[in-house]
Amino acid sequence: MATKTHELGQDIVSTVTADTFETLVLNASGETVVEFMSYGCSHCHAIEPIFQEVARTMAATQNYYRVNVAIDSDLELSYHIEGTPTFVMFLDGAEVGRVEGPDPTLSSLTAAVTQPYHS
């Protein structure tokens, strides 16, 4: 997988595709956060640096991925994604929570992607 560079440095959120989703997300052990997003979505652009920061902070305990719904519309349909960004949280490959379009603040996004694991 190619790694992109963002304003905040190295991109630690990897892009998954329909070909890699099962291996990297559904067969993963532990906590995994997947952002369903689109590069044409202004809210996705606004939340990207915050998502990178959350991933940097929580990388020791969670895996972070993104799905570009413009390319992988089958995954978008399979997971009933109605808007972007939508964050879906998985535990040992099973969906345990989701949030659509959280506020693009560090505290809001951190709470959104960690809450399902602590309920």
N, C-alpha and C positions, 0 to 999 in steps of 0.2 A: 504494500500500500504506500502510496506517495504521501509525504508529509508536507504540509503547507506552512508558510510562515505568516504570522499575523502581527499586528502592531505590538502586541504584548510579548512577542517572541515565538518560540516553537509551538506548533499546534499539537497538543497532546490528546485531542479528541480525534479519533480515527473515523474515517468514513467506512460504513459497511454497505454492502450491496445485497441484492437478492441471493447472489452466489455465496456470500460469506456470512449472512445473517444467522443461519442455523448454527454454524460452527462457533462463531464469536459471541453470539447472544444466547441462543436457546440451549446450547450445550455448555455454557459457562457455569462455573460454580461461583457462588457468592453474589454480590450486589452489582448490577449492571444498569446504567442509565443510558437510554437511547433518545436522542433528540430527532424528531421527524421535522425536517426543515426544508426550506427552499432558498436558493441564493437570490431569488427575486422578491423575497419577503422582507419588508423594511423592519418589522419587529424582530425577525430572525437576525438581521444585521445588528440591531441595537443590543440584542441579548448575547451575541457571540463572545465579546470580550469577557463578559461576566461568566458565561458558561465555561470559558477557558480557565478563569480564575477558580471557580468551584472545582473543576476537574483537577487543577494543580493542587488545591488544598486537600481534596478527598481521594486522590489517586491511590493512596496506600490501602484504602478499604473498598473502593468502587472502581469499576471499569466504565469508561465513557466513550460513546460512539454517536455518530450522526447518520441519518438516512436522508439523502436528497430525494424528496418525493417527486421532483420533476423528472428524475431518472428512474427511480424505483417505485413507480405507481402501484405495482402489485403489492408491495409491502404496505403502502399507504392504505390500500383497500383492505388488505388482510387484517390490519390493526384498527380499522374504522377511524382513520385520522380525518377530522373534519376541519381543522385549521392548523396553521403553523405559526409559531413553533408549538409542538406538542411533545412533552417529555414523558416517556413511558419507562417505569422502573420495573426491573426483573430481579427475582431472587432465585438462584439456581435454575434459570431458564423459564420461570413462570412469572407472568405479569402480576405485580402486587400493587401497582398504583400508577396514576397518570395525572398530569396537569397540563392544561392548554393555555398558552400565552401568559405565563406568570410575569409579574412585574420585573422589569430588567434591573433589579438591584441585587447585590451580593447576598444580603440576608434573605430576601424573598426566594431567590432561586435555590440557595442552599437548603432552606427549610422545605421547599417543594420536592427536591430530589432526595432528601434524606428521611422525611417523615414516614413514608411507607415501611421503612425498615425498622422503625422504632415504635410502631403502634401496638 
